[in-house]
């Protein structure tokens, strides 16, 4: 015969496991924070050493890229430390969150993990190349009506001029884009409005990137025969 206390024992056991998991997560976050601080110190030392080597452009650019990647890691760590349950990650989680999310006021895509969209190559450790066609799309959830700021971080450009001439649309509406940097990594910034009636019958909205051209690295003397345009690292959409 089962005792009435069995469900309570089960709950207590699960609660204990949950607390242990939380403590483990705290330790992981603490370790990650310590590692970031250590890396920042080492990068600063490298940067100080490069001050007298301004002619070595390759080393300087590598150091800038590492600092940008470290900043991205810091942002992700801070985000996931406080992120709500609807934060998006791998494609399976992303797919389940694209529906019934009209109360969301933020959206993020990490292009080094699977995401939902069209005309993209296989994801890589630092991001994902758009191509082979001259337009690529990203599915975003139906956000709560209001004003939003978009930031798309670009870490690769197959040839000069593509980034500066890329256009962005959301549900067919063109956005007024500004660029934060003239060198990579750079951010494409824009603000837009979500009206009350936008896509009320759909499960997602569409962000469309339109490129002036796509180029194969093979045509530039390389071995990669894919047709590429820009390499995206991260997309962030937040209410303002």
TIGU-362394 format. One record per residue: residue in one letter; x, z, y of N, C-alpha, C, O, CB in turn. Coordinates in steps of 0.02 Angstrom, whole numbers, plus 50000, padded with zeros to 5 digits. Each point is the difference from the previous one (the first is absolute). Glycine has a CB too. Layout:
REM TIGU-362394
aXZYXZYXZYXZYXZY...
This chain:
REM TIGU-362394
x500425000049940499585000050060500445000050062500485003950005498605002249933x500754989450111500394999550062499795005450049499415001750004500724985949979x500345015050053499865005250050499854996750067500244994650016500505013649923x498864995350101499834997450066500604999550045499984996450050498895008549937x501674998849997500594999950042500434993949990500464998850040499525013549958x499904983749950500414994249985500054995150059500554997950016499135003349865x499764997050151500064995550058500425002950056500364996450034498534999049937x501065011150039500405003350052500744999649984500414998750043498635009049982x501124993549911500704999549979500264993050010500574999050022499255010049895x499764986150068500204993050009500134998450073500494996750017498845000249882x500235005550144500084998850072500635003450026500374997250040498385002049973x501365007049964500605003650022500634996349979500494999650038498885011249954x500614986449947500584996349975500134993850043500574998550017499205005749867x499684992350133500074993950040500235001750071500404996450029498704998049903x500655011250095500215002050066500755001650000500364998350047498495006249977x501384998949922500715001649995500424993749999500534999650032499195010949907x500054984550022500364993749997500014996550068500504997050019499185001949861x499765001650155499964996850067500495003350048500354996550037498445000749943x501235009450020500465003550044500734998249985500404999150045498785010349964x500974989949926500684998149980500164993050026500564998750023499365008649875x499594988250097500114993150024500115000050075500434996250025498864999449883x500345008550129500085000450073500705002650017500334997350044498445004749970x501455003149950500675002750013500544994949985500494999450036499085012049937x500324984749973500484994749984500034994850055500544997750019499255004249859x499614996250148499974995250054500365002650062500364996350033498554999449922x501005010750061500355003050057500754999449992500364998450047498685009649970x501204993449921500724999649988500264992950008500544998850027499365010949894x499704985450055500204993050006500044998050073500474996750021498995000749868x500035004650150499994998350072500595003350036500294997050045498465001949950x501415007349986500565003450031500654996549985500424999050044498975011849948x500704987349944500614996349980500054993450037500544998150023499415007449865x499484990950117500004993650035500195000950073500384996050028498744999649893x500615009650111500165001350070500745001550009500314997650047498535006649970x501444999949938500715001650003500434993849991500504999150035499265012449921x500044984149997500374993949988499994995450061500504996950017499235004049862x499694998750154499934995850059500475002550055500334996050033498485001449937x501215009250040500445002750052500734998649984500384998350045498785010749977x501034991549914500684998649980500184992750012500544998450025499385010649889x499614986550069500124992850010500064998450074500414995950020498965001649874x500205005750148500034998950072500695001950028500284996650042498485005549966x501505003549967500665002350023500544994949980500434998450041499195013649949x500354985649949500494995149977499954993450038500504997050017499475008449869x499404992450127499914993850038500265000750071500294995350028498715002149902x500905008550100500265001150067500764999750001500294997350047498715009849979x501314995649922500734999649995500244992849994500504998050029499515013349918x499614984850013500184992949992499924996450067500424995950018499225004449862x499815001250155499884996750065500555001750050500234995750037498535004749941x501455005950022500545002050045500644996249984500384998250044499115013249967x500634987449924500594996449980499974992650017500514996750007499635011449903x499234989350098499924992950016500054998550074500034994250020499255004949880x500725006250142500004998850072500614996150022499974996350049499395014249966x501194990549950500614996350019500084993549963500524996750005500005014050020x498964987349937500044993849960499434995350018499674997349956500895009049951x499324992950156499434996050022500044992749978499494996549999500425011050098x500684990249885500064993149977499754999149929499874994449978501095004250097x498965006949888499764999649931499245000350000499715005249987501365000149970x498624989150058499284999750008499635001749935499475003150002500694988350087x500125006549854499675001249936499935007549986499475002249978500984986849980x500085014850054499975007249989499505003350046499635004549980501564995349983x498804998050100499545002850049499284998849979499585004550003501274993750087x498994995649889499334998449979499805003849937499435002249994500704986550057x500345012149902499865003849939499825007250018499555003049970501224989649964x499605010350113499875006950020499325000750034499645004849989501594997050023x498594993350029499355000150033499444999549949499495003450006501014991450095x499595001049848499494999249949499925006449960499445002049984500824985850009x500305015549990499975006349964499635005350040499615003949972501464993249970x499065003150124499665004950042499254998650002499605004650000501454996850069x498774992249934499294998250001499665001949934499445002550000500824988150080x500095008349865499735001749935499925007649993499515002449973501014987349977x499975014050076499965007349998499415002550041499645004649980501604996050005x498654996350074499425001850042499354998849962499535003950004501124993450100x499334997149857499404998649961499895005349947499435002249989500744985550031x500375014549947499945005349950499755006450032499575003549972501364991349962x499345006950126499765006050036499264999550015499635004849991501514996650059x498644992749974499304999150016499565000849939499485003250002500854989050090x499905004849852499615000449938499965007249976499475002349978500874986049992x500215015350034500015007049978499525004250042499625004049973501584994749990x498835000350103499555003750044499274998249987499565004350002501354996250084x498984993149900499314997649988499725003049936499445002750000500834986750061x500115010249885499755002449936499975007649997499655002849957500804987049990x499915013650098499965007350002499335002250028499765005549984501474995150031x498454995150026499375001950032499454995049987499465000550029501195005250058x499464989349869499534994649991499355002349966500025004449957500944987750035x498475005050028499385001649966499974996849932500434996049982499005005050129x500065000749851499954997549931499904992449998500124996949948499425014050018x500254986150090499884992850001500624996050019499944994050010498885008550018x501775000649977500614996350015500124994849946499855001149941500635008850119x499794984449960500074994449953500714999549974500485000850037498624993350022x500965004549878500654999249968500004993949956499924994550025500265017849980x499914988549929500014994449954499344996250001499495002550025501325003849904x499214987850043499434995550004499375003049968499454999150026501344991349972x499295013249946499425002849966499635004950045499395000150002501184998449889x499805005650145499695004850046499734996450061499475001750025501305007249936x499594986050061499784996250059499344996649986499565000050043501634998349991x498754998849908499394996349983499405004650000499464998150023501214994049908x499415014150043499445004649997499815002550069499435002450009500935000949877x500094996450162499865002650067499754994750049499815001750056501065006849922x499144985250002499784994850045499245000150009499744997450050501244995649917x498665010149987499285000250004499775006750029500325005249991499594987049911x499525007450134499695006150026500475004350041500045006049991499224993749911x501114997150143500495003750040499884999050075500474999950039500364999149868x498545000050113499864998650070500125005950046499924999450061499254992449900x501025014050011500175005750042500755000850009500225004650034498745001049927x501434989950010500735000450008500204998350072499694995650032500465001349847x500365006550146500254998650067500744998249997500334999550052498835008349997x501124991249891500694997849994500094996449934499615000849953500795008850118x500124986349926500144996049941500744998349998500294998350052498534997049948x501485005149941500724998649994500134995749939499665000749949500615010250108x500224984749948500244996149944500755000549997500354998750049498674993349959x501245009849934500724999849987500124993849959499794999649942500345013250062x500214982350025500094993549967500525000149944500134994849969499544999950138x500625011149879500445000549942499625002249938500295000649946500665002150130x498394998449931499575001449943499434995050000499854997150053500455015349950x499374986449940499464995049998499455001450050499825005850011500434992649869x499494996350151499465000650049499534994149990500144995549960500615010750123x498704993849953499514994849991500044994950057499955001850059499305006349881x500834985650042500064994750049500134993449965500044999749939500385008450147x499644986649953500114993349973500614996750033500175001450057498604997549920x501564996949983500594996250022500595004550015500294999850055498954991549991x500945012849905500595004350004500414999249936499734998849946499655009450128x501274992449933500444999949942500035007049968499685004650025501004985950026x499695010249896500065006449965500315005350046500484998650036499634995249854x499625012250108500265005450043500725001649980500184999649941498665005150074x501564997250034500705001949989500115007150026499545003050028500834984949981x500235014749982500135007050018499925001450075499835005650018500944994949885x499354994550140499965001050072499374997050031499885000950060501354999349942x498374996249959499414996950028499784994049959500174999449941500175004650171x499294991549920499734994249965500014993950046499805000450059499465007149871x500984986850043500024993850038499324996649999499674999849948501554998950024x498584998750085499394996050004500174992849982500544997550017498985010150072x500044989049877500094993149979499674998949933499765004849968501334994650095x498874994449914500344994050026499614996250054500274995450031500265003849859x498845002750123499614996550051500135003150069500345005150006498774992249908x500614999550137500145002150069499515005250026499975001350060500514987549959x499135014249937499565005550021499945004949942499934998049942499434994550138x500685013949935499955005349950499495005250023499945001350060501264996949904x498435004649989499475004750018500135006849968500345000649949498854990050062x500525014650019500025006849975499295002750004499684999550052501545002349984x498545001149910499345003050000500065007250026500415003949975499224988849928x499965008950146500005006850027499285002749995499534996250002501445001250078x498965009149912499325002949994499614999250065500294998950053500145009249863x498914992450078499584999750059500085006750037499775005249976499394986849968x501165007750113500155006150038499415002150043499554996150015501655000649986x498815009650018499495002750044500034996450067500544998950026499515012349916x499384987050087500014996650065500405003850052499965006250004498934989049969x501505001150067500415003150052500604995750016500034994249980499605017049981x500844991650077500594996550022500595002049955500085005849983499494993750137x500844995549861500555001149952500644996850025500004995250038499175005349868x501385002550071500674997250013500304997749933499985003749951500195003950151x500104986449898500314997149940500754999550010500234997950053498724995749921x501435008349975500724999050000500214996949933499895003049947500285006850133x500124984349923500244996749940500764999550005500264996450043498664997049944x501445010249969500735000050001500264994249959499834999349941500185013350073x500404983250017500304994249968500745001249990500365001650047498784990750006x501095007049885500715001349985500384993749979500605000349987499075011149979x499984982950032500344993749982499674994050033499394999750007500945005549885x500094989950127499764993850031500444994449972500615000050009498995005950098x500094989349860500394994949965500394995650049500564997849984498615002349923x500544998450151500364996550053499755002550067499445002550006500714987249921x500275009750124499825002350067499384996350026499914994049988501305008750033x498385000950015499434996950033499345001349964499474999350030501294992250012x499275010349894499385001149963499655006350025499405000050012501094994249888x499895011250107499705006450022499684999350068499435002350010501435003949924x499494990850113499754999550068499384995750006499615000650047501555000949993x498734994149911499434995350003499475001449947499564995849989501224995850057x499275014149921499495001849951499395002950035500065003850048500834998549866x498524995850063499375002350029499645004549950500074999249939499844990450131x499705015249955499635004649958499264999850020499835000250059501195007249926x498554992349964499285000350011499705005649956500255001349946499714986350083x499525015549996499605004649959499284997550000499684999750053501085010149973x499004988349916499334997149992499884994150048499474999350029500125012049936x500934984650041499954993950040500145000950074500024995050036499175001449883x500915009750103500155001350071500755000650011500325004249968498565001650046x501394990250031500725000050013500195006350040499645002150045500384985349954x500565015449984500255006050034500564998250048500374995349989499315011749912x500374996850153500544999350048500605004149977499985006150002499194992050093x501364998549881500555003349966500595001050048500154995750041499484999249851x500705010850101500635001350035500525002049948499835003149949499575000450158x501244994849905500545001549954500425005650030500165000050060499864988249896x500185016750002500385005750024500754998650003500355003050041498775004449912x501134988150005500714998649998500124992549997499584996149976500635014849966x500384987050082500204993149994500414998849936500124994249981499865004850144x500235006449843500374999649937499615003849947499595004350016501534994750045x499014999349876499655003349945500335006649982500615000750008499054988149949x499955016150020499274999749991499645000450067500235003350047499905002049841x499314991350115499604999950061499275001549983499794999149943501014992550110x498835010749997499305001649990499564995450041500134998850059500165013149917x499184985549992499494996250035499445004950017499715003049955500584986049984x499585011950125499515005050023499404996550031500064994850032500875013549988x498484994749969499394997350031499465005449999500025004649959500274983650005x499235011250081499415004350000499384995849993499974994350024500635014250048x498904994249895499384996349988499425004849992500105006049991500544984649955x498755006750058499405004049993499634998349936499994994349978499925006350147x499795004549844499554999149944499295001450026499845005850013501064997449900x498684991750094499325001250025499555003149947500175000149941499984990250137x499295012149943499535003449955499764995449944499895002449944499765004750151x500274986549919499694995549952500494996049958499804995949959499265003350119x501605002049931500494995949966500005001049925500095005649975500604994850127x499194994249860500075000049928499605005649965500235002949951500894992150065x498295006550010499625005349970499784998249928499825004449962499794999050152x500414990049869499794997849933500594999049953499914997949943499104996750110x501605006849971500594998849959500355006649981499895005250031500254983750025x500285010749892500385005849978500685000550034500335005149997499074994249894x500814995250142500665000150033500014995050057499574995650005500975007749887x499954997450152500134995350054500634996149983500365001849954499085005750131x500694987149951500584995949986500464999650061499784998250054499554995249864x501305008350071500524999050049500384993749980500264999749944499845012950082x499944982650019500314993549984500624998850042499975000550062498904995049906x501685003050000500624998150033500084992549996499954997149946500595014150027x499604985650084500094992850003500704998550025500195002050056498584996149965x501634998449938500704998650015500104992850023499634995649978500715013049937x500144990250129500124993150024500284995549945499904994050002500295010650112x500154998449837500294996149945500235004649945500065006150009500304984950071x499765006049862500325003549944500624996049981500014993850005498885011149952x501634998650021500644996749985500275002649934499935005949984500324992850139x500044996949838500325001949937500735001650013500364996150031498844996649904x501055013150041500715001550008500454994649969500574999050021499135013249977x500044984349951500394994749968500164994550050500534996849996498935005849894x500094996250158500124994850050500525002150051500254995950039498585000149945x501335010550016500505002750047500675001249966500455003150028498635002150037x500984992549873500625000849964500005005449947500505001149966500054994950134x498875007449892499955005349950499754997349934499974994049988499825014250103x500024996549865499754998049934499265001549991499694997649952501455004550003x498575001950089499305001949995499564994150021500054997650057500235014549966x499294985649932499594994150014499305001950026499604995650013501024998349898x499255012550096499355002150027499934997950074500504999350035499485010449884x499414989350103499874998750071499795006650032499515003149980500154984749998x500725014350073499925006650031499894999450075500154994950030500575010049880x499025000550119499935000250074500275006750025500565000450023498424992049973x500615012949998500205006750022499975004849941499614999149953499984998650164x500825007549886499995005349950499725006350032500305002850046500694992249892x498435007250039499665005850028500225006349964500105000049940498924992950091x501075012650008500215006449972499425005149999499915003549951501264994250089x498465002650015499485005150005499474998050051500164997150052500675011849916x498554992550016499444999050046499665006750012499845003649953500004984450008x500055013550103499655006150018499454998450050500134996750051500915010149928x498364995450007499444999150046499715007050013499805003549953499934984650005x500265014050105499765006750017499524999750060500064995750043501015009249913x498464999650045499535000550056500365002650062500455004249995498584997849925x500774995550138500295002450063499455002450047500145002250056500824989749930
